[in-house]
Amino acid sequence: MAGLSMGGMETKTITLAQPGMFSHFGLLSGGTYAPEDIKDKSKVKLIFLSCGSFENANGVRNAATALKDAGFNAVSYISENTRHEFQTWRRSLFELAQLLFIK
């Protein structure tokens, strides 16, 4: 499950409330996960966090690092020279799709 902006916040709420239903989480300018948010990491295959470089880039990078350190497959993507806008989400979706569908 993935969402952008407010949809990312909804994605976070839903994935945490239904941990057995989703294995791939994507927040595109929609916040971050902390390792302690996810109670059962055995079903989580991917956590993708992204934002524009003029948004919360350090927060996204730090969250992905903390998730990796806790044993999650976490990926961060920062869209350079963009904000909370379509170009950020277009680039983010391109990066996420490669992780999901291209091997």
C-alpha positions as CSV (number, residue, x, y, z in Angstrom):
1,M,0.0,0.0,0.0
2,A,1.3,3.4,-0.8
3,G,0.0,7.0,-0.8
4,L,1.2,10.5,-1.3
5,S,0.7,13.5,1.0
6,M,-2.4,13.0,3.1
7,G,-2.8,9.6,1.4
8,G,0.6,8.7,2.8
9,M,-0.6,9.5,6.3
10,E,-3.7,7.3,5.6
11,T,-1.4,4.6,4.3
12,K,0.6,4.7,7.6
13,T,-2.5,4.5,9.7
14,I,-4.0,1.6,7.7
15,T,-0.8,-0.4,7.4
16,L,-0.2,-0.1,11.2
17,A,-3.8,-1.0,12.0
18,Q,-3.8,-4.1,9.6
19,P,-0.2,-5.4,9.9
20,G,-1.0,-8.8,8.3
21,M,-2.7,-7.3,5.2
22,F,0.2,-5.4,3.6
23,S,3.8,-6.3,3.0
24,H,5.0,-3.3,1.1
25,F,4.6,0.2,2.5
26,G,5.2,3.5,0.6
27,L,5.0,7.0,2.0
28,L,5.5,9.7,-0.7
29,S,5.7,13.0,1.1
30,G,3.5,11.4,3.7
31,G,5.6,11.1,6.8
32,T,7.8,8.3,8.1
33,Y,7.7,5.1,10.1
34,A,9.8,4.5,13.2
35,P,11.0,0.9,14.0
36,E,8.8,0.8,17.1
37,D,5.7,1.7,15.1
38,I,5.8,-1.8,13.4
39,K,5.0,-4.5,15.9
40,D,5.5,-7.6,13.6
41,K,8.4,-7.0,11.1
42,S,8.3,-10.6,9.8
43,K,5.6,-9.7,7.2
44,V,7.1,-6.4,6.0
45,K,9.1,-6.8,2.8
46,L,9.7,-3.2,1.9
47,I,9.3,0.3,3.4
48,F,9.7,3.1,0.9
49,L,9.9,6.7,2.1
50,S,10.3,9.7,-0.1
51,C,10.0,13.5,-0.3
52,G,11.2,16.5,-2.1
53,S,14.6,18.0,-1.2
54,F,12.9,21.1,0.1
55,E,10.6,19.1,2.4
56,N,11.8,16.9,5.2
57,A,14.7,15.2,3.5
58,N,16.8,14.6,6.6
59,G,13.9,13.2,8.4
60,V,13.2,10.7,5.6
61,R,16.8,9.7,5.4
62,N,17.1,9.3,9.1
63,A,13.9,7.3,9.4
64,A,15.1,4.9,6.6
65,T,18.4,4.5,8.4
66,A,16.7,3.7,11.7
67,L,14.5,1.2,10.0
68,K,17.4,-0.5,8.3
69,D,19.3,-0.6,11.6
70,A,16.3,-2.4,13.0
71,G,16.3,-5.0,10.3
72,F,13.8,-3.7,7.8
73,N,14.3,-3.4,4.1
74,A,13.9,0.4,4.0
75,V,14.6,2.7,1.1
76,S,14.6,6.4,1.0
77,Y,14.4,8.6,-2.1
78,I,14.8,12.4,-2.1
79,S,13.6,14.2,-5.2
80,E,16.2,16.9,-5.9
81,N,15.0,20.5,-6.2
82,T,11.4,19.8,-5.6
83,R,8.9,20.5,-2.9
84,H,5.5,19.0,-1.9
85,E,4.4,18.8,-5.6
86,F,3.6,16.6,-8.6
87,Q,7.2,16.3,-9.8
88,T,8.3,14.9,-6.4
89,W,5.6,12.2,-6.5
90,R,6.2,11.4,-10.1
91,R,9.9,10.7,-9.5
92,S,9.1,8.9,-6.2
93,L,6.6,6.6,-7.9
94,F,9.1,5.8,-10.6
95,E,11.7,4.8,-8.0
96,L,9.1,2.8,-6.0
97,A,7.8,1.0,-9.1
98,Q,11.3,-0.3,-9.9
99,L,11.5,-1.8,-6.5
100,L,8.2,-3.5,-6.9
101,F,8.1,-4.6,-10.5
102,I,11.5,-4.5,-12.1
103,K,14.1,-7.1,-11.1
